[in-house]
Amino acid sequence: MRNIYLNYINSFKGLSKEVWFLAFVTFVNRAGTMILPFLSRYLNEELNFTLENVGIILSFFGVGSLVGHYLGGKMTDRLGFYNVMVRSLLITGFLFIGLQFVTTFWALCFSVFFIMSIADMFRPALFVSLKAYSKPENQTRSLALVRLAINLGFVFGPVIGGILIVRSGYVAMFWIDGLTCILSTILFVLLVKKKEIHNLKEKEEALNKDKKFSIIKDKPYLIFLGISFLMGMIFMQLFFTLPTYHNKHFGLTEDYTGFLMLLNGVIIVLLEMPIVSWIERKKILHPKLFLISSFLMGISFVLLLFDSFWEILIIHMIFITVGEMIAFPFTNTFAMNRAKKGYEGSYMAWYSMSFSFAHIFCPIISFFIIEQFGYQSNWSITAIYGLIAMILSVWLYRILKKSPNFTGS
């Protein structure tokens, strides 16, 4: 037991103080984002929108997120990640507070779109900041620490939010969400010193030199984006289709769904950093990690085809969580390593956008399949996403292997 504890602690060693501060700020921000898990109930029960209209409003989250990632990447390349992160956090805080006063359908659609467009500018900038504040050999573990902070916030935020809603109503949630964003901004400015990856002269020279450069010309990166999108299509099932499946097929109540989501967070908190540290020591090639992850995430939905007992949901959650831990921290590293000098923000934006596309298309496609053919058909199609991602991972490896100085990342 002592050795396990020491290995866990050692997996955190060597990370810069700025990365720890970033993780802390991210935790405060994520734990404070309490309204999002309950927004569908707020729209349906408090504002009396139909479920169809609730779905339309929530779809604007995905579209706004897509725009936010794209703009965030462009602005990061031009203004620097620090400026984008500060402005995104601060403005989002005031927008969340104001959202409580918006009650009509189209006003909510456009408000949600605008908020997410501003809020998700933060993510590409955050990814780029990890390159600035991390040594190259620690970059993946730095991301894993930030993911750990996000998952801790995911564990605590909804629990605290649910209690506050019962006692104080939804209005308190909007204020807390907004104020924690503002608090995160203040902590970020106080704790993290401004720094850039390149000086302004270097950045301008790189951008002017490659004015005609386009990510579309980077074939390995396009294949990687396809893998990321497919893994996103698999992973998003956790938030869209599985909660309804729990109730309709097994008759499970919300607390059981909450327990399964908690299981995902707890496994990540306990195991992701040691797993990432072990993978880095073994120097496993990134395409191989994507292949293993796609297999585990796909096979988790094959397991759901044998759904005669509800405990299969626990086994499914373990498989998909392990797949998530193996690949997701390294997808960020791969994207950053592929980025051309001066275009880091754009590369990270397209990486984030691959998940935004999954956020948009997963509920549309999956619920159509479920409505027309049933849950079993949807699980089969989801498993096929994993198979296609595996094929793309092999293709990516073969293309990279032909390039000079091949490292697999």
N, C-alpha and C positions, 0 to 999 in steps of 0.2 A: 504493500500500500504506500509506503514511504517513497519507493522508487517511482510509482505512478505519479504521486504528488510532485516530486522533484522534476520529472520529465515535463509535467504540465507547466510548472513555473518556468522552467528553462526555455520553453517554447516562446515565452514573451520577452526574453532577454535580447538586448541589442537594438530595440526600437527607440527612436528618438523621442525626446520629451514632447516635441510638437505633435507627433503622431498620437501620443497618449492624450494630449489636450484635444486634438481633433476627435478622438474617440469619445471623450467625455462630453464635448459639445454636441456630438451626434446623438449620444444617449439622451441628453436633456431634451433635444429637439424631437427625437423619435418618441420618447415616453410622453411628451406633451401633446403629440398628435393623437388625441383621444377620440375626436369626433368621427374620424374616417371609418372605423369598424361599425359605427352605429348610424352612419349617415342614411343608409337605405331605410332603416326603421324611423328615423327622424322625418324623412320625406314622406313616408307612407302613413305613419301614425300621428305625427304632429301637424303636418301640412296637408294631409289627406290626398296625396297624389296616388293615382293608380300604380300598380306594379309595373305596367308597361311604361308609364311616364318616368317612374323611378329609374328603370333601366336606361331610358334615353338620357336622362340627366347624368347618370353615372358613366355613360359612354363618353361624355365630354371630358371626363377625367383622363381617359386614355388619349384622346385627341390633344388635349392641352398638354399632357405629359410629353407627347411626341414633339410638339412645337417647342416646348421648354427645353428639351434635350438638344434639339437642333440649334436654337438660338444661344443656349448656354455654351455649346461648343464653339460657335463662331465668336461670341463675345469673350470667351476665355482666351482664344488666340489673339484677339485684338487688345483687350483690356487687362488681361492677366487673371489667374484663377482667384486671387485674393479679393479683388474688387467685385467680381461676380458673386462670390460666396456671401460677402457682407451685404450687398444690395439685395440679393435674392432672399436671404433670411429676414432682413428687416422689413422689406415691403410685404412679404408673405404674412408676417405677423399682423400687420394692420389690416390686410385683406381678410384674414380669418376672423378677426373681430367684427369686421363689417358684414360678413356673410350672414350673420344672424338676422339682419334687417332685410334680406332678400327673400321674398316669399312667392313670387309668381314663376310660372314654368320657364318661359324663355329667359327671364332675368337670371334664374338659377343656372340654366344651361350655359349662358355666356359668362356668368360669374365664376362658375366652376372651371370652365375652360381657361379664363384669364388667370385665376389663382394658380392652376397647375402649370400654366405657361411660365409664370414667374417662379413658382416653387421649384420646379424641376430643372431650372437653369443651374441650380446648386450642384446637381449630381456630376455632370461632366467636369465641373470645376473642382469638386472634391476629389475625383479620381486623379486629375492632373496634380493636385496638391500633394498627393502621396508620393509622387515622383520627386517633387521638390524637397520634401521633408524626410525622405527615406534613402538609405543606401540601396543601390541596385539589388544587392543580395537579400535585403529585408523588405522589398516592396510588396511581395505577395503576403508576407506575414502582417505587414502594416494594414493591408486591406482586410485580412482576416480579423484583425483586432477591431477595425471599424465595423465589420459585419457582426462581430460579437456584440458591440455596443448597440447596433440596430436591433438585434434579436433580443437583447435584454430590455430595450425600450418596448419592443413588440410584446414581451411577456408582461411588463408592468403597466404599460399605458392603458390597454383595454380593460384590465382589471380595475384600476383606479377610476377610469372613465365610467365604467358601468355602475360603480358605487355612487359616484358623484351625480350621475344622471338620475338615479333612483331618489337621492336625497335632495338634489337642488334643481333638477331639470336640465334641459339641453342648453339653455342660455349660458350657464357656467362653463360648458365645454368650449364654446366659441371663444370666450375670454381667455381660458387657460391655454387653448391652442395658440392663440395670437400672442399672448404674453410670454409663453415659453420660446416662441420663435424670436421675439425681441430679446429675451434673456440670453438665448443662444448666441445672438449677434454680439451682445456686450461681452460675453465670456470669450468668444472667438477673438475679438479685437484685443482684449486684455491679455489673453493667454498665448496667442499665436502671433509671432512676429512676421511681418510681411516679407515675403521672399518670392522670387521668380525663378523659373527653370533657366531662362536665357535672359541676358540683358536686352534692353530695347533695340540696340543697334543690331545685335545678332538676330533677333526675331525679325526685324524689318528686312535685313539682308536675305534671310531664309525665305520669307514670304515673297519678296520681289523676285528672287531667283527662280522660284517655282510658281509663278502666277498662273500658269496653265495646268498645274498639277491637279489631279482629281483622284479621290479615293476609288472611284470606279475603275481606275487603271490598275489598282492593287488586287490582283486576282486572288491570292491567298487570303487576303482580308475579307473579300466578298464571300468566300466559302466559309470563313469563320463566322461572319454575320449570319449566314444561313444556319449554321450549327447553333448559334446563340438564340436565334428566333425559334427554332424547333424545340430547344430545351425550355425556352420560355413558354411555348404552347403546352408543354407537358406540365411544367411547374405551376402555371396559372390555374390548372384544374383544382388545386388545393383551395383556392379562394372563390371560384365560381361554381363548379359543378358538384364537387364532393360534399359541401354542406347540405345541399338539397338531397343528394343521394343518401346521406346518413339518415335523414328523416324518412324519405319515401320508401327506401328499401329495407332499412333495419328498424325504423321507428325511434331513432335516437333523438334525444332532445339537444338543445343548444349547448348544455354544459358538457356533453360528451364530445361534441365538435370542438369546443374550447379546449378540452383535455388533449385531444389529438394534435391541435395546433400548438399547445404548450409542449407536448412531447417533441415536436420538431424544434422548437426553440431551445429546450433543455439539452437535447443531443448536440446541437450546434455549439452551445455555450461550453459544454464539457469536452467535446472531442475535436472541434474544427481546428483549433490552433495546434494541438499535437499532431493531427493528421497532416496539416499543411507543412509543419516543421519536418516531419518524417519524409514527405514527398520531396521537399527541397533537398534533403540530405541524399536521397536516392537519385536525384536529378532525373526524374521521370519526364519524358518528353510531353509537351502540352497536348499534341494531337492524340497521344495515347490516353491521357487523362480524360479528354473529351469523349473518346471512344468508350472508356469504362463507365463514365458518368451517364452517357446516353443509354448504354445497356441497362444499368441499374434502374434508371428512371423509367425506361420503357417497360422493363420486366415487372416493375411495381404495379403497372396497370394490367399486365397479363394476369397477375395474382388476383385481381378483382373479378376476373372471369369465373373464379372459384369462390363465390361469395355466399356459401351456405351457412357461414357463421360470422358474427360481427367482429370477432377478434382478428380476422384477416385485415381489417383496417389498420390495426397496430403494426402488423408485419409490413403492410404497404407503406405506412409512414416511415418506418425504419429504412426501407430500401430507397425511397425517394430522397430522404434526408441525407443518407450516406452519398448518394449520387450527387446531390447538391453540394455537399462539402468537398467532394473530390474535384469538381470542375469550377464552380463559380468563383472562388478566389483567384484562380489562375486564368480565367477568361479576361479579367481586368489586366493582368500582367501581360498576356499575349497582345491585347489591343494596344497597350502603351508601348510595348517593345516594337510593334510594327509601325508606330507613328513616325512620320517624317518630322524633322526639326522645324518647329514653328507651327505645326499642324496637330499638336497633341490634343487640343480641345476638340477639333473636328473629328478626330479618330474616336475619342471617348464619347462624343455626342452620338455618332453612328452606332457605337456599341450599345449605349443606353437606349437608343431608338429601336434597336432590334427587339428589346423587351417591351417597349411601348407598343410596337406593332402587335406583339403577342397579346398584350393587354387588351387591345382593341378587337382582334380577330378571335381570340379564344372563346369568349362568351357567345359571340354571334354564331360561330361554326358549331361549337359544342352543343349549345342548347337547341340548335336546329336539328342536329343529329339525334339528340335525346328525344326531342318531340316527335320526330318522324320514325325513328328506328329503335329507340330505347337506350338505356345506359350502357348495356353490354357492347353495343356497336360503337359508342363513343370511346369506351376503354380500348377497344381493338384499334380504332383509328389513332388514338393517343399513343399506343404501343408502336404503331407504324411510324409516327413522328420520331420515336427513339431509333428505330431501324434506319431511317433515312439519315438521321444525324450521325449514326455510326458509319454509314457509307461515306458521308461527306468528310468525316474525321480521317478516314483512310486516304481519301483523295487529297486532303490538305497535307497529310504527312508525305505523300509521294511527290507533291509539287515542291514542298519545302526542302525535301531531301536533295532535289536537283539544284537548289540555289547554293551559291558560294557561302562558305562559313556557316553551314547548317548547324543550328543548335536545337531546333525543335520548338523555339519560342519566338 
